[in-house]
């Protein structure tokens, strides 16, 4: 890049248990010579601790670049936890929004990583697990309603990229695409780069996600984590709804409550679970849904 102001600033952010090398490779597939690539390396060990210091590190770098190039638009790409960091930053800095050309979330567990909930089931703060298990869909939905946002998910087993479930990458207003690649491969896969370039040219690509009211209500239950649909076949119908869909439930051998929403033709539309601490919250939500939408 020449010494003049860049055409745009490309922020690429790596995630948990990683460094910035793969994201730099992805950026090299995306940015022309007139773009400034910014790829903070958060430190492998630090990514196992807590997310707040990592957010502050990226925030400091972003402030510096925004001040250095006050007219340059921002294009943001985050893989996994890197996407969560940018959701947090944009939530905190609404004044940045007019400068953001687009936000791309690659394999980011926006609804909360089920792995994080497994490692920290009570949300007491066991390292990064507590931070990865948080549901950031309300933040992301608000952002995506204004900033063009693309979610790229991997699906190698009918519901996840091997690490992050497909369900937790989807939220209202986002444009969504899935490809048959693993979580690690998504970081710098040529297909991911091609999808991002296409999105930059046309914000309408991908499936535009509209979350139905029942899924929205279940997602809002305290402690709800988006799950894998693999156990849908084990669930039993709890209630049928007026639109012909159904809610099904299953309790795993560890006593963890799972809930599923099925379409009228029996396809799984949503899978989620709550820990023991929030089991009563789920039961209350299901009772309210039965009263408002159920037919039996």
C-alpha positions in Angstrom: 0.0 0.0 0.0 1.3 3.5 -0.8 1.7 6.2 1.8 -1.6 7.8 0.9 -4.8 7.0 2.8 -6.1 3.5 2.1 -9.3 2.9 0.1 -10.5 0.9 3.1 -9.3 -0.6 6.3 -9.7 -4.4 6.5 -9.8 -5.6 10.1 -9.4 -9.4 10.3 -9.5 -11.0 13.7 -8.6 -14.5 14.8 -10.3 -16.4 17.6 -9.7 -18.7 20.4 -6.6 -20.9 20.6 -5.1 -19.3 17.5 -2.8 -16.6 16.2 -3.2 -14.2 13.3 -1.4 -16.2 10.6 -4.4 -17.8 9.0 -6.4 -14.5 9.1 -3.5 -12.7 7.4 -3.7 -15.4 4.7 -7.4 -14.8 4.3 -6.8 -11.0 4.1 -4.3 -11.5 1.4 -7.0 -13.1 -0.7 -9.4 -10.2 -0.1 -7.5 -6.9 -0.1 -6.0 -5.1 -3.0 -2.8 -3.0 -2.7 -4.8 0.1 -1.8 -6.3 -1.5 1.4 -4.8 -1.4 4.8 -4.8 -4.8 6.5 -5.1 -4.8 10.3 -4.8 -8.2 12.0 -4.1 -8.0 15.7 -2.4 -11.0 17.2 -3.9 -11.5 20.7 -1.5 -14.2 21.8 -2.3 -17.9 22.0 -2.2 -18.2 25.8 -4.3 -15.0 26.3 -7.1 -16.4 24.3 -7.7 -19.1 26.9 -8.2 -16.6 29.7 -11.0 -13.9 29.5 -12.4 -12.0 26.5 -12.5 -8.5 28.0 -8.8 -7.9 27.8 -8.8 -9.1 24.2 -11.7 -6.7 23.4 -9.6 -3.9 24.9 -6.6 -4.9 22.9 -8.5 -4.8 19.6 -10.3 -1.6 20.7 -7.0 0.2 21.2 -5.7 -0.9 17.7 -9.0 0.2 16.1 -9.0 3.6 17.8 -5.5 4.2 16.5 -6.4 3.3 12.9 -9.6 5.2 13.0 -7.8 8.3 14.1 -5.0 7.9 11.6 -7.4 7.5 8.7 -10.5 9.4 9.6 -12.2 9.0 6.2 -11.4 5.4 5.4 -14.4 2.9 5.6 -14.0 -0.3 7.6 -14.5 -3.8 6.4 -14.5 -6.3 9.3 -14.0 -10.1 9.2 -13.8 -12.1 12.4 -13.3 -15.9 12.8 -14.9 -17.6 15.7 -14.2 -15.6 18.9 -12.8 -12.8 16.7 -16.3 -12.2 15.4 -17.6 -12.0 19.0 -15.0 -9.4 19.8 -16.2 -7.2 17.0 -19.8 -7.7 18.0 -18.9 -6.4 21.4 -16.9 -3.5 20.0 -19.7 -2.4 17.6 -22.2 -2.7 20.4 -20.1 -0.4 22.5 -19.2 2.1 19.8 -22.3 3.0 17.8 -20.4 6.1 16.5 -18.3 3.7 14.4 -21.3 2.3 12.6 -21.5 4.9 9.8 -18.0 4.0 8.8 -18.5 0.2 8.7 -19.0 -1.0 5.1 -19.7 -4.6 6.3 -19.3 -7.2 9.0 -18.5 -10.8 8.2 -18.7 -13.5 10.9 -16.9 -16.7 10.0 -17.8 -19.6 12.3 -18.7 -17.3 15.1 -20.8 -18.8 18.0 -23.0 -15.7 18.3 -25.7 -17.6 20.2 -23.1 -19.1 22.6 -20.8 -22.0 22.0 -22.1 -25.3 23.4 -18.5 -26.2 24.1 -18.3 -23.2 26.4 -21.4 -24.2 28.2 -20.1 -27.7 28.7 -16.9 -26.5 30.1 -18.6 -23.9 32.3 -22.2 -25.2 32.8 -23.0 -22.8 35.7 -21.5 -19.7 34.1 -19.2 -19.1 37.0 -16.4 -17.8 34.9 -14.0 -20.7 34.1 -11.6 -18.9 31.8 -12.7 -18.1 28.3 -15.5 -20.8 28.4 -17.9 -18.5 30.3 -17.3 -15.8 27.6 -17.8 -18.1 24.7 -21.0 -19.5 26.1 -22.7 -16.1 26.3 -25.6 -15.4 23.9 -24.8 -12.3 21.8 -27.7 -12.6 19.4 -29.5 -9.5 20.7 -26.4 -7.4 20.1 -25.7 -9.0 16.7 -29.4 -8.6 15.6 -29.3 -4.9 16.4 -26.0 -4.4 14.5 -27.2 -6.5 11.5 -30.3 -4.4 11.2 -28.1 -1.5 10.2 -24.7 -2.8 9.0 -24.7 -5.4 6.2 -23.7 -8.6 7.9 -22.8 -12.0 6.5 -22.5 -15.2 8.6 -20.5 -18.0 7.1 -20.9 -21.3 8.8 -19.3 -24.7 8.3 -21.4 -27.8 8.3 -19.6 -31.2 8.2 -22.0 -33.3 10.3 -25.5 -32.1 9.7 -25.4 -29.3 12.2 -21.9 -28.0 13.0 -18.4 -27.4 11.8 -17.1 -29.8 14.4 -16.8 -27.0 16.9 -19.5 -24.5 16.5 -23.1 -25.4 15.8 -24.9 -23.9 12.7 -27.8 -22.7 14.9 -25.6 -20.4 16.9 -24.3 -18.6 13.8 -27.8 -17.6 12.6 -29.8 -14.6 13.8 -32.2 -12.0 12.5 -31.2 -9.7 9.7 -28.0 -11.6 8.9 -27.3 -13.0 5.5 -26.3 -16.7 6.0 -24.2 -19.2 4.0 -22.9 -22.6 5.0 -20.2 -24.6 3.3 -19.0 -28.2 4.1 -15.8 -27.2 5.9 -14.4 -27.6 9.4 -14.1 -24.8 11.9 -10.3 -24.5 11.4 -10.5 -24.7 7.6 -13.0 -21.7 7.6 -10.2 -19.4 8.7 -8.6 -19.0 5.3 -10.4 -21.3 2.9 -10.6 -20.0 -0.7 -14.4 -20.6 -0.7 -14.7 -18.3 2.3 -12.7 -15.6 0.6 -14.9 -15.9 -2.5 -18.1 -15.6 -0.5 -16.7 -12.5 1.3 -15.7 -10.9 -2.0 -19.2 -11.6 -3.5 -20.9 -10.2 -0.4 -18.8 -7.0 -0.7 -20.1 -6.6 -4.2 -23.7 -7.7 -3.4 -25.1 -7.5 0.1 -28.1 -9.6 -0.9 -26.3 -12.9 -1.3 -27.0 -15.7 1.1 -30.1 -16.7 2.9 -31.7 -13.7 4.7 -32.6 -15.0 8.1 -36.0 -14.2 9.6 -36.4 -15.8 13.1 -39.9 -16.8 13.9 -41.5 -15.7 17.1 -41.3 -19.1 18.9 -37.6 -19.5 18.2 -37.1 -15.9 19.3 -38.8 -16.6 22.6 -36.9 -19.8 23.3 -33.6 -18.1 22.4 -34.4 -15.4 25.0 -34.7 -17.9 27.9 -31.9 -17.2 30.4 -29.1 -19.7 29.9 -30.3 -20.9 26.5 -27.5 -22.2 24.3 -28.1 -23.1 20.6 -27.5 -26.8 20.2 -26.9 -29.5 17.6 -29.9 -31.1 15.9 -28.4 -34.6 16.2 -30.6 -35.4 19.1 -33.8 -34.2 17.5 -34.8 -37.8 16.7 -34.7 -38.6 20.5 -37.2 -35.8 21.4 -40.9 -36.3 22.0 -43.6 -33.8 21.1 -44.5 -31.6 24.0 -47.0 -29.5 22.2 -48.4 -28.6 18.8 -48.7 -25.0 17.8 -51.4 -23.2 15.9 -49.3 -22.9 12.7 -48.8 -26.7 12.6 -45.3 -26.7 14.0 -44.4 -28.4 17.2 -42.1 -28.1 20.2 -40.3 -31.2 21.3 -38.2 -31.9 24.3 -35.5 -34.3 25.5 -33.5 -34.7 28.7 -30.0 -36.1 28.2 -28.4 -38.7 30.5 -26.9 -35.8 32.5 -30.3 -34.3 33.2 -29.8 -31.4 30.8 -33.1 -30.1 29.2 -33.1 -29.9 25.4 -35.8 -28.2 23.3 -36.5 -28.4 19.6 -38.8 -26.6 17.2 -40.1 -28.7 14.3 -41.8 -27.5 11.1 -45.2 -28.8 10.2 -43.5 -31.5 8.1 -41.3 -32.6 10.9 -38.0 -30.9 10.0 -35.9 -29.5 12.9 -35.9 -25.7 12.8 -34.2 -25.0 16.1 -32.3 -26.9 18.8 -31.2 -25.5 22.1 -30.5 -26.5 25.7 -30.3 -25.0 29.2 -28.3 -26.1 32.2 -29.7 -27.2 35.5 -29.6 -23.6 36.9 -32.1 -22.4 34.2 -34.3 -25.5 33.8 -37.2 -23.7 35.6 -36.8 -20.7 33.3 -37.3 -23.0 30.3 -40.4 -24.6 31.9 -41.9 -21.2 32.5 -41.3 -20.1 28.9 -42.8 -23.3 27.6 -45.9 -22.8 29.7 -46.3 -19.3 28.4 -45.8 -20.5 24.8 -48.5 -23.2 25.3 -51.0 -20.7 26.6 -50.4 -18.2 23.8 -49.7 -20.5 20.8 -50.4 -24.1 21.7 -53.4 -26.2 20.6 -52.8 -28.9 23.2 
